[in-house]
Amino acid sequence: MKTQYYTATSLDGFIATEDDSLDWLFSLGDPAESSYPEFISQVGALAMGSFTYEWMMRNAGKVIEETGSPWPYDQPTWVFTSRTLQRVEGADIRFVSGNVGQVHTDMRAAAGTKNIWIVGGGDLAGRFYDAGLLDEMIVQVGSVTLGKGKPLFPRRVLGPNLKLTSMRQMGASMVELRYDLTGNQTQES
């Protein structure tokens, strides 16, 4: 069982534009042709930041068009927020705030032998890293630059904490990089 940050980024290290748009990503390929189907089949629980959750709510039509449902996950999802947010009827969503370590214990219990996915954003993944709870980063790098936006991982992490374990080309526009973080997680923020 691993806690994984699985995401896509622009070549210059942004996961979304300044106004939280992901339109740049949708033009780069079909998720069904990526590692996503295999990845999601091994996920037992999700952690999501409030901005990612709100993006899904604002783009419900696009989510329904892509997945056939307003909420594409069967797994329980913990949404980290300090605000009251709209619920998706029928979805197993738990709104939480505070220490990621305390919530991680509940997520592990719910996931069983499967993995925990840190869906986004970069700061939430960084909080799991800071707590020593992030085992792997799976980053799909798209052949675009955004100039500015929401950073992939707003932490300073120096080697050997990020150990590249694999790389795979996905079509003409993406490459997937996998990093192991299970060693000593001493970081400089």
N, C-alpha and C positions, 0 to 999 in steps of 0.2 A: 504494500500500500504506500502510495506516494502523495505528497501535496505538490501539485504542478501548476505553474503559470503558463497557460497555453494561449498565445495571442499572435496577432499580426502587427507588423510595423512597417513604416516607410523606410526607405534606405537611409534617411537622415534621423531615424529614431523616434518617430511619433506614431502613436496608435490611433489618433484621431486629430482632426483639425481643431483650431481654437474654439470653434462653435460646435464641437462634438460630432462633426459629420464623419461618416465612414464610407461615403460615396466613392472615394478613391480606391477602396478595397474591393468593392463589388465588381469593378471592371476588370480585375486581374485574374479571375478564374472561378471555377465551380467548386464549392466546398466538398461536393461529393467525390471530386477527383483528387482531393488532398488526403491527409492523414486523419481528418476530422471524424469520419464514420468509425474508424477503429478506435480512435482516442475516446470519443464519447461513450462507446460501448463499455469502456473500462472505468467510467466515472460513477461514483456512488453518492457524491454530495458536491454542491457548488457554493462558492463564496463570491459575492458580487458587490461592487461599490454602488453607491446610490446614483452616480452619474450614468453608469452603464445601465442600471435598471430603468432610470428615467428615459434614456435613449430608446430602450425597448418599448416603453409605454408610448413615447412620441411617434415611434415608427411601427406601431402595431399592424398597420396595413401591410407594410413590407414584410414583417415577421410572418403574418398569416399567408402572404403570397409565397414566401420561401418554404414555410414548414407546414402550412395547413392549420395552424393553431396560433392563438394569441400568446401562448406560452410554450416554447418548444422543448421544455425539459420535463422529464418524468421524475428526476432526482429532486430531493429536498434542496432548497436554495436558501442560504443565509444572506440577506442583504444588509450590508453595514451602512447605517445612516443615523443621523441625529434628528431627522425630521420625520413627520408623518407622511407616508407615501400611499398612493392608490394601490389596492390589491388586485391581483388577477384571480378572478373566480375559478375555483377548482384546482389552482396551483398550490403546491406545498412550499410556501414562501414564509420565511421567518425573519422579521425585521429585528436587527440587533445593533448595539453600539458598544463601544469600549474595547477592552483588551481582546486581541485576536486569539491569544493563547487559551483563554477560558472558553471561547466559542469553538475553537479547533477541537477540543475534547468532545463536544457534542457532535461535531461534524464527523469525527473519526468513528464514533459509535454508529451514526446513521449510515456511513459509507460501508461499514463492514470490511470486507477484504478488497473492496474497490478503491479507486483513487479519489482525491479531493481536487477539484478544479478551481483555481483562482481565476475567474472569468475576466475580471478587470475592475478597476483600472490599475495603472502602474503603481500608484501610491499604495493601494491595498496590497498588491503583491509585495511591495517593499516593506509593509508592516509585518507580513508573515515572515519575510526574510530577516527583519530586525529581531523577531522573536525566535529565530532559529528553527522555523517550521517549514521553510520552503525547500523542497528536495530537488526540483527540476524545473528548468525553463525550456519551453518549446516555442521557438520564435520563428514565425514565417515572415520573411523579409520580402516586401514587394518592390518592384522596379519602378518606384515613383519617389519623388521628394516633395515634401510639404512646406519646407521653409520654417515653419513653426507650428506648434500644436500641443497636444497632450503627450508628455514624454512616456516612452516605453517603460522605463524603470528609474525613477528619480532618486537613485542612490549611487554612491561611489563605491564600486566593488572592484577590488584589485585581485589579480591572480595570486594564488592558485584556486581561489574560491569558485570560479566559474571554469569548469572542466568541460570542454567540447567533447561530446561523445558520438555525435553523428551529424551528417549534413546530407541533404537530399534535394535535388532540383525538382521543382514541380512546374512543369510546362516552361514556357518562355519568359514568364513574368515573376516567378516566386522561387525562393529557396527556403528550406526548413532547416533550422539549426537547433540542436538539442544540447543543453548544458546540464551537467550534474552539479548540484550545490550541497551535497550531503556531507562534504568534508567540513573542516573548520570554517565557521561562518563569521569570522571577524570582519567587520566592515567599517568603513569610514563614511559617515553621512554628511 
